[in-house]
Amino acid sequence: MYVSAEAAPAEPAARREPDQARLWFDGALVDADAPQLPLTAHALHYGSGVFEGIRAYATADGGSAVFRLPEHLARMRRGCELLGIAFDVAVATDATLAVLCANREALGQRDAYVRPLAWCGSGTIGLDVGPQPKHLMVATFATAVHLAGTAVKLGVSSWRRNPASSLPPLKLCGGYVNSILAKHEARARGFDEALFVDADGRVVECTGANVFAVHGDSITAVEHPDALAGITRDTLRQLTGAASRAMSLDELIDADEVFVCGTAAEVTPIASLDGRAYRSSRIGTELAHAYRRVVRGEDRAHAHWLTHV
């Protein structure tokens, strides 16, 4: 159990608005606007935190379910271990389901983006992460699909992805400044998203999505040691039997179609890469529909990936 000296007490139930969003903070459900992060929190200064992006979907039976929750929390635990943050998967699971239940009741929220975050709080301002108290929160948001649209323009970034030898490809808060810089540059250049390529011309990933290429009827999941081991990527590989291997930028540009995937992006066909238009998005579009059937519990063969709320 996480206990925080910095946590704000929950308002008495009688004073709460019926449509007030809730979140889980250090062991208790509180109003979403109640907790306040101290300005001296270590994570605020150094990015010493770990997060996950998880999705819950409305299901045909009138309920909702979280997609591949154990896998997301297992990956979060690995990141927390690196920062010396104790992380109990069972506690995080219960917290996630409690917040989803509370916000379904208060807001009617069945489709939701779930954000668990563990971080180092106030204590010292140095780089040592030992002395600070450690905290955990889980919040949910109305979903907005990352890269939503049918004509996503992808551009190669001038920035390199953080090398795994310097920063492991996990969801460490501070590491995502790398993605922010690349995304900001891409937008300024008129693209929707940025593609990281390494110094040897090999494709890594996008700022928040893994890359797939289609050559004829062959589907390939682009593999790179600096890329996040995406859970959506793994899902699509299991659904399609796609091969996983390294790929050069030239080979990606020469593909018949390209699509990217991630928890927020789901499955998103790419219309163009640095101005090179892809004429087809057939396979990507078909997979996008198949994926939506899986996450909403319409494909019973993969019901084991759902944690019902």
N, C-alpha and C positions, 0 to 999 in steps of 0.2 A: 504494500500500500504506500502511495506517495502522500506525504504530509508536508504542507508548505506553511512556513511562517509568513510568506508574502501573499497568500491567497486571501482574497476578499471574502467576507462571509456572505452566504446566500441571503437574499431578501426573504422576509417571511412570506409564506405562500399567499396570504390574504392580500398583499400589496402588489402581486405580480399581474401584469397585463395578460390576458388569456392567449394572445398571439406573440408573446415574447419568446424569441429563440433562446435555446439553452445550449450550454456546453459543459463538458466534464473537465474539472480543474482540480488536480491534486486530491482526488478521492471523493469529490462531491459534484453533483449537478448544480450549476449556478446560472443566473441570467447571463446571456452572452456579453452584455455591456458592463458586467460587474467587475471582473478581474482587471487589474492594472499592472502592467509590467514596469518594475522600477527602472529608472533611467540608468542605474548602475549595473543592470543585469549583464553578466558576462556574454551571453549570447547576442545581446544587442550590439556589443562592441566588437566581438570577434567571430560571430556566426557559429558559436559552439553549441549546435543543436542538430537534431536528426528529425526528419519528417517522412511521411508517406503521403501519397495521393491515392485514394481508394474510392471506388464508386459503389453506391447502392442503387438498385433499380426497382421500379414498380414491377410486380409480377402479376400474371393473369388471374391469380386467385384472390386478388385484392390486397395482398400484403406487399412486402418488399424484401429484397435479399441483397446481401453484400457479396460482391464478386471476388473470389479468391482471397478472402480475408486472412487466413493463416499464412499464406505465402508473403503477403505484404508485411505482416507483423514480424515474420521471421527475418525478413530483410532489414526491417527497422531495428530489430534486436542486434544484428551484426554491426550496424552503424553505431548504436549506443555503446556497444562493448569497446569500440575504438576510443571513445571519449570518456570511458569510465562511468557511464550513466547506467545505473541498474534499471533493467527493463523487464517487466513481467508480462509475457504475452497473454496470460490468462486475464490479468487486470486490464490490459489494453483492449482485449476482446470484449469484456463485460462493459467497459466504458463506451466503446463504439456502439454496442447494441443499445445501451441505456440512452445515449444521446439521440440515436435514430428514433427510438420509441418516443422520447420526449418531444422531439420536433415534428414527428408525424402527428402526434396528438395536438400540439399547439399550433402548427402551421399547415397541417395536411401534407407534409413533405414526405413523399415516397421515393422520388428520384433525388439523389443527393450526392454531392461530392464530399467525401469525408477526409478531414485533415487532422491526423494525430501528429503531435509535436512534442518531443522531449528536449529539454534544454538546461543549460547551466545558469543558475540565477546569480543573485548578488553575493558578494563575499570579498573577493580580491579583484583587482583590475589587471593583474598580471596574466601571463599565458598559462599558468598552472591551472588545470581544471579540477584539481582535487578538493580545494576548500569550499567551493560553492555548493549550496543546496541544489538538488536536481529536481526538475518539475516535469509534469506531463499534463497535456491537455488534449482533448478531442473535440473538434468543432465540425459542424456540417453546414453546407451551403447549397443553395439551389444550383443545379448543374448548368454549366455553359461549356459546350464542347470546344476544346482547344482546336484551333485551325478549322472551325466550322466553315463549310463552304464547298463549292464544287469546282473551283478554279484556283486552287492553292498554288502560289508561285514560290518556288524554293530557290535560294541563292547560296552559293558557296561563301562561307565566312572567311574573312582574313584572320580571324582568331583561331588558335588551335584548341582542341579539347584538352582539359586537364589530363596529363598523362597518369595512368594508373600507378606508375612508380612513384608519383608525388602525392597523389590524392586518389584513394580508392573510389571506384565508380559505384558509390552508394548515395543515398539522399542526405548528404551532409549539408547543412544550411549554407555555410560559407562558400562551399564549392559552386553554388549556383550563381554566384556573381559572374562566373565564366559564361553561363547561358544568357544572363541578362545583357552582357556586353554584346554578344553575338546577335541576340534578338533585336537590340536597339539599332545596331548597325544595319541589319537586314531591312528593318522597317524604313530606315532613312534612305535606303537604296531602292525602295519600291517593292520589296519582296514581303511575303507573308511569314516566312520562316527561314532560318539559317541552317545550313548543312556544314558540319565540321568535317574537315579532311586533314589527315596527318601530313607530316613533312615528306612522306614517300608517296603521296597521292592516293592513299587508301581512304575509303569512306569510313567514318566513325559512326556518327549518329546526328540527329538534329538536336535542338536545344532542349526538347522534352519529349522526344519520340525516337523509336528505332526505325530502321529503313529496310524495306523489302524491294526486290527487283523482279520483274517478270521478263523472261526471254522465251518467246514461243509459249509453250505450256509449262515451262519450268519456273518454279517459284523459289527464290533464294532469300533467306534472311541474312542480311549483311552482318558479319561478325567482326568485332575489333576489341582488343583487350581494354581499351579506354572507354568503351561504351557501357552504359548501364545494362545489366542483365534483366531486361524488361519482362514483366509478368504477362503483359499483353502479347509481347513477342513470343514468349513460350506458348501461350494459348494458341496463337495462329500457327505455330509450327506443329503443335499437336493436331490441330484441325486439318491441316493441309499436307503434312509430311514434308514441308519445305526443307531443303538443305540449308546448312549454316556454314558460311565460309567468308573469308576476306574478299573484298571487291574493290577494284580501283575506281577512281572517279570516271575514267574514260569508259569503263564497262557499264557503270551506272547510267551515264549519259546515253549510251548506246542501247539501253534496255527498251523493250516494247512498252512497258509501263512501270511506274514506280508508285508505291504507296508507303505511308508511314503509319506507325501505330504506337499507342500508349494509353494509359488509363484515362487521361483527359482527352487525348486525340481520338480515341477509339481506333477505327481504321479509316484513314483519310487518303484518297487518291491524290497524287500530285499532278498538276496540269503542266508544269514546266519547271525546268532546272536551268538557271542562268540563261533563260530565253529559249532553250531547246524544248519545244512543245512535244508532249507525249500524246499520240493520237488516240490511244486506247486507255480506258480505265475499267474494262469489263471485269477482270478478275478481282481488282481491288474493291469494286462496287459490290460484287457478289459476296466477297468475304465480309464486307461491312454489314450486309444484311444477315449473313450467317452468324456473325459475332453478336449482333443485337438479339438474335433469337436465343443464343446461349446465355447471355447475361440476364435476360428477362425470364429465364426458366422455361422457354418454349421448346428447348431441345433437351429431352429427358436423358439422353445419353451422357450429358455433362452436368447433371443436377448436383453431383458431388462438389462442384466448384462454388456452390452457393451456400451462404450462411444466412438462414432466414431470420428476419427480425421479428 
